Amino acid sequence: MQAIQGLACLLAMQSLGELLSRGFHLPIPGPVIGMLLLLLALRWPKVRQPVASCAGFLLSHLSLLFVPVGVGVMTHLDLLEHFGVRMLAVVVLSTWIGLGTTALVLRAIRKANDA
């Protein structure tokens, strides 16, 4: 029962975020606003316990979420054959750029805190 309450809370926060984003014409996506609202709501145990129960359930079945991706890859093997090397290069390069950017930001934050 707690997992269902947690799922309802997650969906309510996402819906509220979407409503705020569209209602106020904000440049931030609704799910992001919903996650921020959820972050604030997790301070209360009445929200935290059901969401934790739902999160545990979802994480235990996380592998099922990869089935559609696998099916999509299998149906588009011809694209993977033609563009696979390029796609791999883009994924590797973007990962390294993301890691490098994160390291530089962390270094800047540490320098600012030490000063």
N, C-alpha and C positions, 0 to 999 in steps of 0.2 A: 504494500500500500504506500509506503514511503517513497518508493521509486517512482510511482505514478505521480505523486505530489511533486517530486523533484522535477520530473519531466514537464509537468504543468508549469512549474516555476520557470524553467528554462525557456519554454515556449512563450510564456507571458512576457518575460524580459525581452526576448527577441522581437516579439510583436510590438511591445511598447517602444523599443528602440526604432523599429521601422516606422511606427506612427509618428514619433518625434522627428525623425529624419525627413520624412515626406511632408509632414505638416508644417515644419518650419523651413523647408527647402535647404537643409543643411548639406554641406559637401561631404559629410562623413556618412558612410553606409550605415543603415539601420542595425545590422547585426553587431557592428562595432560598438554602437551606442548601447545596444542591449547587453553586450559583454561588460561594458563599464558600469551599467546599472546593476548587473549581477554581482560585480565585484563589490559594489557598495552594499548590496543586500546580503552578501555572505557574512557580514559582521554579526547578524542575528542568528542564534542557534535554530530558530524555527524555520529559517531558510536553509541554513548550512547542512543540517542533518538530512533532509529529504534530497537535496541536490547531491550530497555525497553518496547517498544510496543509489541514486540514478546514475551518477558518474561511474560508480563501481560496476553496475550492470552493463553500461555501455562499453566500458573498457574491457570487460570480460568477453564481449562479443565483437571487438574491434576488427578482428580478421575478416568478418563477414562484409565489412564495408569495402574491402579490397576486391571482392568478387566482380563488381561492375567494371572496375578498372581493368582487371585481367581479361574480361570478355571484350572490352573495347580495344585492347591491344591485339587480341586474337582476330578481331574483325577487320583491323586495319594493318595487317602485316605487310601489305604491299607498300604503304607509306613508310613503315619502319624500315623496309628494305631499301627504299630510295633515299630517305632522309635520316636514317638511324645514326650515322656518324656525326652529322651536323647537330642533330638533337642531343647526342651525348656530349658534344663539345660545348653546346650552349648550357646544358645542365651543369657540367663541371665548372665552366668559366663563371657562371652566375653564382654558384656555390662559393667559389673562392673569393669573388668580389664581395659577397655578403659577409663571409668570415673576416675578410680584411677590413671592411667598413666597421664591423662590430668591434674588432680589435682596436682600431684607431679611435673610435668613440669612447671605448672603455679607457684607453690610455689618456685621452683628453679629460675625461671625468676624474680619473685618479689624480692627474696633475692639478686640476682645479681644487680637489679636496685637500691635497697636501699643501697647497699654497695658503 
